[in-house]
């Protein structure tokens, strides 16, 4: 990685090698496992990160969430890009 | 209250104390385990099964040098098969391309590779192992070629802090995802060598400025974690995320520890893998309940609004500096023992030369 990954609607987000989404049964929660770190997801975080599959662009993820939650697309877009950019800057998301 | 205490998140598996490097900062105990005392493959695999059953999510294979064990591959494969995320914490010097490819094929998720400096002259003097630095450069390159995520662990002390810029550049050049700039912590051999390792205040301030600038420059390219030496801190670290809260440490002989230095605290009872189910040892073992939560706390911790953030800091450091484990970490400026820590920093971080006492099995060599 030589440049910062900037997330926009046309980005194709994916979990890089060494990062995985996992259901943590013992604590009844979802987590992202990453090198020497883990991130606990809330319901919104989970809804977003479960749609990260390396095949759907950010725009498609936002459309899907806007439909699923009956919420304004612009608001969803801001939430999604904010979360994905945060994870990209932590090195746990590629695009 | 420990009855419904949540299970640990991560397991630190110290597979062995054997290591070709002789780093004087090593946090392993002065009395190192011998090969004949190590748990065998079946015992480690059984432990991993117990850990998965408890809900442990990550295992950090560590040591010593974990690659000194030729069954490392079996353990990585087993952990991944039962759903535990695997991380290898290594010096690199016993690895080669075949072994790295084999480990990756078994499912290894991440490699943390230590560096003792930016040049062979400095790094090999600290590591006490001629040729070590060159070997590490090769291993970092191979890890990158295989595509395994890499964290560079830059272990910093008075003898190499002037190379910090170059070490950051090394990590960028490797394409590492993370750089952990870890100022030496003073446990085990590191404590024994404190006078030779502790940086000066000026060195530390320079390093902090270097890290701040690098973080800004490398945002989104390289994640930099930075551990400052406690001796210059104002508030203690949240050691292990709280005693008995998140981590279990298993030493090479199978003793179940709340942290890797816990054996320096007198009066704790350490059970062994197999004595009882791991979950019971975690839940109500004497060593785990001794300092879990806030019930053990004296003032100034008990009435402090940070008590469930830093959990009173590090018990082993309280032991080492204040002489007892059940007091506030002297790194805290509110601790009545804080002035002892400042005095040590002033006296031992002065830059006066002291020779390294290199790590060895059998205890420190007589000088």
Interface residues (C-beta under 8 A of the other chain):
Chain A: X1 X2 X3 X4 X5 X6 X16 X17 X18 X19 X20 X22 X24 X25 X26 X27 X31 X33 X35 X36 X38 X88 X89 X90 X91
Chain B: X6 X7 X9 X54 X55 X57 X58 X60 X83 X85 X87 X109 X110 X112 X147 X148 X149 X151 X175 X177 X178 X219 X220 X221 X222 X223
